Amino acid sequence: MILVFRLTVRSISRDELRSLCYDLGYYLSDDELAWAWTIMDKDGSGMIDYNEFAEWWKTSSRFEHLKMPNEKEAILLSRVAEICRSHDTHNTGTLDRAQFTSVCQTLTQEEILNANEHQACNFDEIDRGHDGRINFNELIAWFKNVGSISRDELRSLCYDLGYYLSDDELAWAWTIMDKDGSGMIDYNEFAEWWKTSSRFEHLKMPNEKEANLLSRVAEICRSHDTHNTGTLDRAQFTSVCQALTQEDILNANEHQACNFDEIDRGHDGRINFNELIAWFKNVGLFDMCQQ
């Protein structure tokens, strides 16, 4: 991708190179600027021409994630970069919390981000260095991945839907879906995999009411799985059953039938989340939605 860009002069200075890359969605650190300049300014003239820049940008794997498939996406990236730059008042390639909040508000006002995406803009999640500033390049990559699912998010999403992926299952699922090795999958890929996998057949509810009930049961189980292991010990299981009874999801008879030792098939003092959901389904927990 080379953005819709009209150059009135035929050459680019060192400072202009940093500015041009920033406009295209990537802030060059001092070391990266020196590296880039060494590659392009072969004659030591202190200037490079636009064709040299275009070839360098096009062939560098560092900018692979910024190469948009069409002009519309390229223009959108340019606008996002422009908004970020306008809030980076000292041209450092970073944003503090207030600047980041302003960027997200502007992107939402211009309908570049929708309400759900705006809500997902979590400063602390993106601030990987935990130094109170967000790196521009990481932010652009994060914006590009909004709406995508990472490996950790895949496990979390399946957990919410009623199935805990073991490490082996997670590796298996990721191999199937992340065909390009990008480290991210989109929701359409996930939905197709979930829909077609026989592993989740028992979780396919016949109506929305049952699906919502399953989601709530999974949410309650997750809230008591404090270490995110996909298992519950005896005390956690007791708390889950109490919570389900308090919310009238389990009635008194069903609560009484919740026998930890019966469900703990491995007899290791822990109940596997997937077996628990299957057990709840077998005792008719979700059948109330058909009545």
C-alpha positions, -999 to +999 in steps of 0.1 A: +000+000+000+011+035-008-016+059+004-032+084-019-003+108-016+008+136-040+044+147-036+052+182-050+089+176-046+109+147-058+129+141-027+124+134+010+145+146+039+152+126+071+125+145+091+101+142+063+106+104+062+095+101+098+065+124+091+055+105+060+056+071+078+036+086+107+009+097+082+009+061+067+003+046+101+038+039+116+060+060+139+097+055+133+118+055+165+152+071+164+169+037+158+144+027+131+148+061+114+186+056+114+181+021+101+157+032+073+179+061+063+210+039+060+191+015+037+177+042+014+203+070+014+229+049-003+248+079-018+249+098+015+233+129-001+210+135+029+179+131+006+160+101-008+136+102-037+100+091-035+105+060-056+132+048-032+108+054-003+079+036-021+100+005-029+113+004+007+078+007+022+064-019-002+090-045+004+095-041+042+078-068+063+077-043+092+047-026+076+029-058+064-001-052+086-005-017+072-009-028+036-046-024+029-064-044+003-081-014-013-081+023-015-110+028+008-093+010+037-061+029+030-079+062+032-095+051+065-061+041+079-048+075+069-076+093+087-071+072+119-033+081+118-042+117+112-064+118+142-038+101+164-011+125+152-033+156+159-035+145+196+003+136+198+011+172+207+049+167+211+053+143+182+066+115+203+047+086+187+029+079+220-004+090+236-012+094+273-046+084+288-063+117+281-050+119+245-061+083+239-096+090+253-098+120+229-087+099+200-114+073+207-141+100+211-131+116+178-131+082+160-166+075+174-179+109+164-167+103+129-183+068+130-150+051+125-155+033+158-190+020+167-203+020+203-191-015+211-156-009+196-154+024+216-163+005+248-135-020+240-109+007+239-092-001+272-061+020+278-046-003+303-050-033+280-032-015+251-005+001+274+017-030+274+046-012+290+024+000+319+041+034+317+010+055+312+016+060+275+004+040+244+028+034+216+013+046+183+023+016+163+008-008+188-024+013+189-027+012+151-022-026+151-048-029+180-073-008+160-067-031+130-074-061+152-106-048+168-133-073+158-107-101+157-100-128+183-066-136+198-057-171+211-065-162+247-098-146+237-107-177+218-105-198+250-125-171+269-152-169+242-156-207+242-158-207+280-186-181+278-204-203+253-203-233+276-171-251+267-136-248+283-108-256+258-078-275+272-043-265+260-044-293+235-078-284+222-069-247+220-038-256+199-060-278+177-086-251+172-060-224+165-043-246+139-076-251+121-087-214+121-055-193+120-045-205+085-024-175+076-005-176+108-014-140+117-020-147+153-056-135+150-089-149+136-121-131+128-155-138+142-168-153+109-140-179+110-149-186+147-186-188+140-181-213+112-158-235+132-181-235+162-212-242+140-196-271+122-176-288+150-193-319+164-175-313+197-200-286+206-232-304+194-247-307+229-243-269+233-264-260+203-296-248+219-329-250+200-340-215+209-327-182+221-341-186+256-321-218+262-290-202+247-293-173+271-298-197+300-267-217+290-247-184+288-258-174+323-249-208+338-215-206+321-210-171+334-218-181+370-194-211+367-167-189+353-171-164+381-163-191+407-134-205+386-110-180+402-079-193+384-095-199+350-086-236+350-119-249+336-125-269+368-143-263+401-134-277+435-161-288+460-165-254+476-167-236+443-192-262+430-214-257+461-213-219+456-223-224+419-253-245+428-263-220+455-261-191+430-281-211+404-308-218+430-309-182+441-316-171+405-343-199+402-323-217+375-321-247+398-351-257+418-349-274+452-350-309+438-324-302+412-302-285+438-304-316+460-295-338+431-262-319+426-239-345+440-203-335+437-189-370+440-212-383+412-201-356+388-164-358+398-157-387+375-119-385+379-122-386+417-096-359+420-116-334+440-123-312+410-152-311+385-145-305+348-165-275+336-175-293+303-187-324+321-207-302+345-225-284+317-232-317+300-245-330+334-267-300+339-281-306+304-287-343+311-307-336+343-330-313+323-317-280+335-323-263+301-356-281+294-376-255+314-372-232+283-393-256+263-423-255+287 
